Structures are given as structure tokens and as C-alpha cells.
Amino acid sequence: MKKPIRVRILDHEYLIKGDEDEVQVERIARFVNEKFKEVRESTEGLSERKTAILVAFDIASDYLQIMKERDSLLEEVQHRAKMLNDQIDLVTRENDDGKAVKTSS
């Protein structure tokens, strides 16, 4: 585990310990702050706790949508790879079947 990294989220300072490097932790903190800003602008007057819950739902929704898109892309890649393998097998079989067998006389 790396040394703790100090970040600021919603005007509060936090020390974050983890496996991520400092640049990535700061990037995550900026992302979280941007999400808080988006939610606060669209829902005025909520407590910090309720805002945090909405932010968590928003981030989870984004994450699950990306995972769904990733799964769909993975399925498409697997389908295309199977089709290519089937075509390779077909061409290979055709080449094997078309070879003349020489016999010695």
C-alpha cells in the first residue's frame, strides 16, 4: 500500500490510502467533486448526506451502464471471433480436401 494522499472533496480534506497512484487518486477526487457539483446544481437545498447518496446513485448508474455496454461489446467480439474461426476452419478444410494425393507407380 502506498502513502496516504490528501484530497479535498466538498470542502473536506481526506487522506486516501490505496493501491492507486497519486495522479489517479486526484483524478478520482476531481471526478467525485464534479458529480457533487452536477447534483447540487440540479437539486438545491439537500443536505450533504442526501446529496452524497444521489451522487453515489449517479456514479453507480454510470458504472452499470458502462458495464452493460462492455458486456455487449465483448459478446459482439466473441461472436465475430467465432465467425472468423469458422471461416478459417472452412478454408482450411477446403484446402485439405482439394489436395491431390500422389502415389508412386
N, C-alpha and C positions, 0 to 999 in steps of 0.2 A: 504494500500500500504506500502511496506517495504522501508527501507532506500535505497538511491541510491548506486549502486555497480559500482565501477570503473573497466572498461575493456579496453583492448588495441586491436584495430583492424586496421590492415595495418599501424602500427606505429602512429596511432592517438588514443588519450585517449578519452573515452566516459564515462559519468555517465548514468547508466541504472536504471530507476525506473520501478518497476513492481511487479507482484504477485509472481514471481519465486524466489526461494531461491538463495543464493549466489553461491552455488555449481552448480546449473543448469545454471545460467547466465554465469558463467565462462566456463562451458561445451559448451554452445551455441557459445560463443566468439571463443573458440578453433575450433569449427566446421566451423564457418564462415571464420576464418583465413586459415584453411586447404583448403577450397574451393577456396579462393583467390589464395593461393599458386598453386593449381592444374591449375586454369585458366591462371595464369601468366606464368607458365612453358610451357603451350601449345600455348599461344598467346603472343608472345613478342611484345613490343612496343606500346601496347594500353594504352590509358590514364586511370587514376584511375576510372573515371566515366564510361567509356566503359567496363572496367574490372568488375566494380560493377554490371552493367546491365547483363553481361554474367553470373556472379555468381548468381544473382537473378534468371535468367532463369534456370540455372543448379539446384539450390535448388528447384525451383517450379516444374521442371521436375521430380526430385526425389520424391517430395511430392505427385504429382499427380499419379505417378507410384505406390507408396505405397498405396494410397487411392484406386486405381483400384484393386490392389491385396487384400486389406482389404475387399472391396465390394464383390469380387469373393469368398473369404473365408467365409464371412458372408452368402452369398447366398448358398454355399455348406452346411454350418452348419444348416441353416434353412431347406434345403431340407432333410438332414439326420434326423433332429429332427421330421419333418413331417412323414417321413417313419417310424421312431421308434414309434411315436404316433399311426400311422395307424396299425402297428403290435400289439401294446398293446391293441388297441380297438378290433382288430380281436380276439386275445386270450381271452380277457375279454368276448366278445360275445359268443365265442365257449364254454367257461366255464359256462356262464349263460344258454345257450341252452342245455347243457349236464346234467344239474342238474335234478335229479328226484324229482318230487313233491309228497310228502307223503299225503295221505288222510286218514282220520280216518274212520274206519268201524264200 
